[in-house]
């Protein structure tokens, strides 16, 4: 599947090659190189951009480079079109005919329109960073977006992998995401709302995730004590969790969450420029891989999925192993709900809708057998990225959402078909 993932990346890279117009510090660097090759340092340069974060980075970086290279007449104007017009009007008398106006490609039409209304600078040229051909899929922002968007599903898929390795299934994870997100928002609202402290938010997260883990334990009890098929037990808990989410929230989103809470879902590491949710996802996968490959508990999980009766006769407490994996599945779904609540800064009963399908798809595409006893945690991560890359690539190539559902369904069917063919071949050889 790693090869499939790489092939998908190559395919969508080829399909999304287009004209790129750089912004931010990179755009400033490219424009500076272009200006330096054509303009003497005595030329006044006015950098005009909107007052957004990326545009501010562009104007500041360009100004610093120009100043460091001897351009002493470098000015910055930032704001909406009216503010830009007012600033240019005030500078009109001091602007000479050799003045250059620097801006981004997106803002250039507005700047051109404004300067034409001011006769004294009407002839000043407007320069933008040079464009270049590059795949939209491979842009750093898009790659970070792919990883960040799949983080919730990938986190939930850790628990689902363990469940499926034991030959079970957990259909309740999508509803548990909604329940945990609603619980987090509701508890934070009761502990201070917008002014809630860090400790209050931590209590809300731990309480909500614990609730989801207990629901997972309850599902495991129904399966082990009363021999209810995992499909039916978790389907019932899916309805229960969804109902509780609607009852707690009264069917409405809850927004009483502090701004600082979004650091988990939207925050970015200042050094690596990687979303915090992605870092958390990687850490969890490393820990889960160690658990499944380097511990006795991990070997027991594989043993239960391979042959539960043989594992029992070997001294493995099968019931406790099943309780554990369903508890982990509930806990990971709860953590996914916390991350989603952080990303959206709210909790709503509609969160996590159909997530159980995407999670199962990621696990199966990653090579975990629905028959149990076979699967790898890293494979699940690759499977999650395969799903994410397919969705992102189809979005970039303007494939309609209904067609995307067809493609995703075929991907799941193909993965299950390959698994069944592999199992049949194994039985024939044995």
Buried (B, 14 or more C-beta within 10 A) or exposed (E): BEEBBEEBBEBBBEBBEEEBBBBBBBBBBBBBEBBBEEBEEEBBBBBBBBEEEBBBBBBBBBBBBBEEEEBEBBBBBBBEBEEBBEBBBEBEEEBEEBBBBBBBBBBBEBBBEBBEEBEBBEEBEBBBBEEEEBBBBEBEEBBBBBBBBBBBBBBBBBBBBBBBBBBBBBBBBBBBBBBBBBBBBBBBBEBEBEEBEEEBBEBBBBBBBBBBBBBBBBBBBBBBEEEBEBEEBBBBBBEBBBEBBBEBBEEEBBBBBBEEBBEBBBBBEEEEEBBBBBBBBBEBBEEBBEBBEEEEBBBBBBBBBBBBEEBBEEEBEBBEBBBBBBBBBBBBBBBBBBBBBBBBBBBBBBBBEEBBBBBBBBBBBBBBBBBBBBBBBBBBBBBBBBBBBBBBBBEBEEBEEEEBEEBBEEBBEEBBEBBEEBBEEEEEEE
